[in-house]
Protein backbone atom coordinates (compact mmCIF):
# COMPACT_ATOMS: atom_id res chain seq x y z
CA UNK A 1 0.00 0.00 0.00
CA UNK A 2 1.71 3.20 -1.20
CA UNK A 3 1.32 5.80 1.54
CA UNK A 4 1.51 9.48 0.66
CA UNK A 5 2.83 12.41 2.68
CA UNK A 6 1.90 16.01 1.92
CA UNK A 7 2.37 19.32 3.75
CA UNK A 8 -0.63 20.08 5.93
CA UNK A 9 -0.98 23.65 4.67
CA UNK A 10 0.51 26.27 2.37
CA UNK A 11 -0.04 29.98 1.86
CA UNK A 12 0.39 31.92 -1.36
CA UNK A 13 -0.57 35.18 -3.00
CA UNK A 14 -2.58 35.82 -6.10
CA UNK A 15 -0.57 35.56 -9.30
CA UNK A 16 2.13 33.34 -7.83
CA UNK A 17 2.98 29.82 -8.91
CA UNK A 18 2.26 27.20 -6.25
CA UNK A 19 4.04 23.87 -6.04
CA UNK A 20 2.68 21.17 -3.75
CA UNK A 21 4.90 18.14 -3.26
CA UNK A 22 3.72 14.67 -2.34
CA UNK A 23 6.05 11.92 -1.13
CA UNK A 24 5.25 8.30 -2.01
CA UNK A 25 8.40 6.32 -1.29
CA UNK A 26 6.73 2.92 -1.65
CA UNK A 27 5.11 3.54 -5.02
CA UNK A 28 4.73 0.36 -7.07
CA UNK A 29 5.73 -0.11 -10.69
CA UNK A 30 2.14 -0.09 -11.92
CA UNK A 31 1.00 2.79 -9.73
CA UNK A 32 -0.14 6.14 -11.09
CA UNK A 33 -0.29 9.45 -9.23
CA UNK A 34 -3.58 11.33 -9.15
CA UNK A 35 -4.43 14.70 -7.66
CA UNK A 36 -7.83 15.96 -6.53
CA UNK A 37 -9.03 19.41 -5.45
CA UNK A 38 -11.77 19.97 -2.88
CA UNK A 39 -13.56 23.23 -2.17
CA UNK A 40 -15.55 23.72 1.05
CA UNK A 41 -18.96 22.07 0.97
CA UNK A 42 -18.19 20.22 -2.26
CA UNK A 43 -16.94 16.77 -3.22
CA UNK A 44 -13.36 16.34 -4.49
CA UNK A 45 -12.70 17.11 -8.15
CA UNK A 46 -10.14 15.32 -10.33
CA UNK A 47 -7.28 17.60 -11.44
CA UNK A 48 -4.58 15.53 -13.09
CA UNK A 49 -2.96 12.11 -13.29
CA UNK A 50 0.52 11.01 -14.33
CA UNK A 51 2.96 8.11 -14.36
CA UNK A 52 6.35 9.68 -15.03
CA UNK A 53 8.07 12.88 -16.25
CA UNK A 54 5.62 15.71 -16.83
CA UNK A 55 1.92 15.97 -17.53
CA UNK A 56 0.13 19.24 -18.25
CA UNK A 57 -3.52 20.13 -18.72
CA UNK A 58 -5.53 23.33 -18.69
CA UNK A 59 -5.56 23.44 -14.91
CA UNK A 60 -2.17 22.25 -13.66
CA UNK A 61 1.11 20.49 -14.33
CA UNK A 62 2.38 17.37 -12.63
CA UNK A 63 6.10 16.75 -12.34
CA UNK A 64 7.33 13.26 -11.51
CA UNK A 65 11.07 12.56 -11.15
CA UNK A 66 12.69 9.45 -12.55
CA UNK A 67 12.58 7.54 -9.24
CA UNK A 68 8.86 8.37 -8.88
CA UNK A 69 9.18 8.56 -5.09
CA UNK A 70 7.62 12.01 -5.10
CA UNK A 71 5.52 14.23 -7.33
CA UNK A 72 4.84 17.94 -7.52
CA UNK A 73 1.55 19.54 -8.47
CA UNK A 74 2.16 22.96 -9.98
CA UNK A 75 -0.59 25.56 -10.17
CA UNK A 76 0.38 28.53 -12.36
CA UNK A 77 -0.63 32.05 -11.34
CA UNK A 78 -3.08 31.13 -8.60
CA UNK A 79 -6.16 33.17 -7.83
CA UNK A 80 -8.33 33.42 -4.73
CA UNK A 81 -10.58 30.73 -6.21
CA UNK A 82 -7.75 28.19 -6.01
CA UNK A 83 -8.07 28.21 -2.22
CA UNK A 84 -8.92 24.57 -1.52
CA UNK A 85 -7.59 21.28 -0.18
CA UNK A 86 -5.43 19.28 -2.58
CA UNK A 87 -5.12 15.50 -2.25
CA UNK A 88 -2.45 13.23 -3.71
CA UNK A 89 -3.42 9.60 -4.33
CA UNK A 90 -1.33 6.69 -5.58
CA UNK A 91 -2.58 3.45 -7.10
CA UNK A 92 -3.05 1.41 -10.26
CA UNK A 93 -4.63 2.94 -13.33
CA UNK A 94 -8.20 2.26 -14.33
CA UNK A 95 -11.36 2.53 -12.23
CA UNK A 96 -10.16 3.48 -8.76
CA UNK A 97 -10.14 0.65 -6.28
CA UNK A 98 -8.28 -0.49 -3.22
CA UNK A 99 -5.34 1.68 -2.26
CA UNK A 100 -6.23 4.28 -4.88
CA UNK A 101 -9.00 5.36 -2.57
CA UNK A 102 -6.92 6.50 0.41
CA UNK A 103 -7.17 10.28 0.39
CA UNK A 104 -5.10 11.16 3.43
CA UNK A 105 -5.22 14.59 5.03
CA UNK A 106 -4.43 16.65 1.95
CA UNK A 107 -2.77 20.08 1.70
CA UNK A 108 -4.82 23.15 2.55
CA UNK A 109 -3.83 25.92 0.16
CA UNK A 110 -4.76 29.46 1.15
CA UNK A 111 -4.39 32.10 -1.56
CA UNK A 112 -4.28 35.65 -0.27
CA UNK A 113 -4.94 38.90 -2.14
CA UNK B 1 -24.05 15.49 -18.67
CA UNK B 2 -25.77 15.36 -15.29
CA UNK B 3 -23.52 14.88 -12.30
CA UNK B 4 -23.85 12.61 -9.30
CA UNK B 5 -26.99 13.44 -7.37
CA UNK B 6 -27.35 13.03 -3.62
CA UNK B 7 -30.16 13.68 -1.19
CA UNK B 8 -30.83 15.03 1.27
CA UNK B 9 -28.14 17.71 1.38
CA UNK B 10 -28.47 18.16 5.14
CA UNK B 11 -29.85 16.01 7.92
CA UNK B 12 -30.01 16.50 11.66
CA UNK B 13 -30.99 13.60 13.87
CA UNK B 14 -30.62 12.53 17.47
CA UNK B 15 -28.37 9.68 18.51
CA UNK B 16 -29.90 6.24 18.26
CA UNK B 17 -32.18 7.36 15.43
CA UNK B 18 -31.94 5.97 11.90
CA UNK B 19 -31.07 7.83 8.72
CA UNK B 20 -30.77 7.01 5.03
CA UNK B 21 -28.95 8.71 2.20
CA UNK B 22 -29.63 8.35 -1.49
CA UNK B 23 -27.26 8.54 -4.44
CA UNK B 24 -27.86 8.54 -8.19
CA UNK B 25 -24.61 8.10 -10.11
CA UNK B 26 -23.78 9.39 -13.55
CA UNK B 27 -25.58 7.36 -16.18
CA UNK B 28 -23.53 4.42 -17.38
CA UNK B 29 -21.03 4.47 -14.52
CA UNK B 30 -20.62 0.93 -13.26
CA UNK B 31 -18.66 1.75 -10.12
CA UNK B 32 -20.17 3.56 -7.16
CA UNK B 33 -18.49 4.61 -3.92
CA UNK B 34 -19.65 5.87 -0.55
CA UNK B 35 -17.23 7.93 1.53
CA UNK B 36 -17.38 9.42 5.00
CA UNK B 37 -15.60 12.73 5.49
CA UNK B 38 -15.21 13.98 9.03
CA UNK B 39 -14.49 17.68 9.41
CA UNK B 40 -10.82 18.44 8.76
CA UNK B 41 -10.02 14.99 7.34
CA UNK B 42 -9.84 13.45 3.90
CA UNK B 43 -12.64 11.24 2.61
CA UNK B 44 -12.62 7.68 3.92
CA UNK B 45 -14.02 4.92 1.74
CA UNK B 46 -16.93 3.04 3.30
CA UNK B 47 -18.02 0.80 0.45
CA UNK B 48 -17.41 0.31 -3.27
CA UNK B 49 -19.89 -1.31 -5.68
CA UNK B 50 -19.24 -2.66 -9.14
CA UNK B 51 -22.68 -2.75 -10.76
CA UNK B 52 -24.77 -4.19 -7.92
CA UNK B 53 -22.01 -6.26 -6.35
CA UNK B 54 -19.81 -5.18 -3.43
CA UNK B 55 -16.11 -4.82 -4.29
CA UNK B 56 -14.85 -3.49 -0.96
CA UNK B 57 -16.65 -2.86 2.32
CA UNK B 58 -13.75 -3.46 4.67
CA UNK B 59 -14.13 -0.06 6.38
CA UNK B 60 -17.91 -0.12 6.67
CA UNK B 61 -19.05 -0.45 10.31
CA UNK B 62 -21.41 -3.26 9.54
CA UNK B 63 -23.02 -3.32 12.98
CA UNK B 64 -24.73 -0.03 12.19
CA UNK B 65 -24.09 0.86 8.55
CA UNK B 66 -25.61 -0.84 5.53
CA UNK B 67 -25.66 -0.04 1.84
CA UNK B 68 -27.30 -1.43 -1.22
CA UNK B 69 -27.28 -0.79 -4.92
CA UNK B 70 -30.29 -2.44 -6.42
CA UNK B 71 -30.29 -2.92 -10.19
CA UNK B 72 -26.76 -1.50 -10.38
CA UNK B 73 -27.87 2.14 -10.53
CA UNK B 74 -29.10 4.10 -7.49
CA UNK B 75 -27.71 3.38 -4.06
CA UNK B 76 -28.75 3.97 -0.48
CA UNK B 77 -26.60 4.15 2.63
CA UNK B 78 -28.27 3.62 5.99
CA UNK B 79 -27.13 4.18 9.54
CA UNK B 80 -29.06 2.46 12.32
CA UNK B 81 -28.67 3.47 15.10
CA UNK B 82 -26.66 6.66 14.68
CA UNK B 83 -23.93 7.70 17.10
CA UNK B 84 -22.50 11.12 17.79
CA UNK B 85 -19.27 10.20 15.96
CA UNK B 86 -21.24 9.58 12.76
CA UNK B 87 -21.54 13.33 12.30
CA UNK B 88 -19.81 13.89 8.96
CA UNK B 89 -20.35 14.54 5.28
CA UNK B 90 -21.29 11.44 3.32
CA UNK B 91 -20.03 11.59 -0.23
CA UNK B 92 -21.12 9.45 -3.13
CA UNK B 93 -18.93 9.08 -6.21
CA UNK B 94 -19.08 7.11 -9.42
CA UNK B 95 -16.60 6.19 -12.11
CA UNK B 96 -16.78 4.69 -15.58
CA UNK B 97 -15.04 1.48 -16.51
CA UNK B 98 -12.00 3.31 -17.86
CA UNK B 99 -9.70 5.97 -16.44
CA UNK B 100 -8.80 7.07 -12.94
CA UNK B 101 -11.38 9.74 -12.38
CA UNK B 102 -14.05 9.58 -9.74
CA UNK B 103 -16.97 11.98 -10.04
CA UNK B 104 -18.24 13.15 -6.69
CA UNK B 105 -21.66 14.34 -5.64
CA UNK B 106 -22.21 17.36 -3.37
CA UNK B 107 -22.50 15.19 -0.27
CA UNK B 108 -24.96 14.93 2.61
CA UNK B 109 -24.00 16.71 5.80
CA UNK B 110 -25.19 14.67 8.79
CA UNK B 111 -25.33 16.10 12.28
CA UNK B 112 -26.06 13.70 15.14
CA UNK B 113 -27.12 15.39 18.37
Boltz contact constraints between the chains, C-beta under 6 A:
constraints:
  - contact:
      token1: [A, 34]
      token2: [B, 100]
      max_distance: 6.0
  - contact:
      token1: [A, 43]
      token2: [B, 91]
      max_distance: 6.0
  - contact:
      token1: [A, 43]
      token2: [B, 104]
      max_distance: 6.0
  - contact:
      token1: [A, 43]
      token2: [B, 105]
      max_distance: 6.0
  - contact:
      token1: [A, 43]
      token2: [B, 107]
      max_distance: 6.0
  - contact:
      token1: [A, 44]
      token2: [B, 104]
      max_distance: 6.0
  - contact:
      token1: [A, 46]
      token2: [B, 101]
      max_distance: 6.0
  - contact:
      token1: [A, 49]
      token2: [B, 100]
      max_distance: 6.0
  - contact:
      token1: [A, 87]
      token2: [B, 42]
      max_distance: 6.0
  - contact:
      token1: [A, 95]
      token2: [B, 31]
      max_distance: 6.0
  - contact:
      token1: [A, 95]
      token2: [B, 95]
      max_distance: 6.0
  - contact:
      token1: [A, 96]
      token2: [B, 102]
      max_distance: 6.0
  - contact:
      token1: [A, 101]
      token2: [B, 45]
      max_distance: 6.0
  - contact:
      token1: [A, 103]
      token2: [B, 42]
      max_distance: 6.0
  - contact:
      token1: [A, 103]
      token2: [B, 43]
      max_distance: 6.0
  - contact:
      token1: [A, 104]
      token2: [B, 42]
      max_distance: 6.0
  - contact:
      token1: [A, 105]
      token2: [B, 42]
      max_distance: 6.0
  - contact:
      token1: [A, 106]
      token2: [B, 42]
      max_distance: 6.0
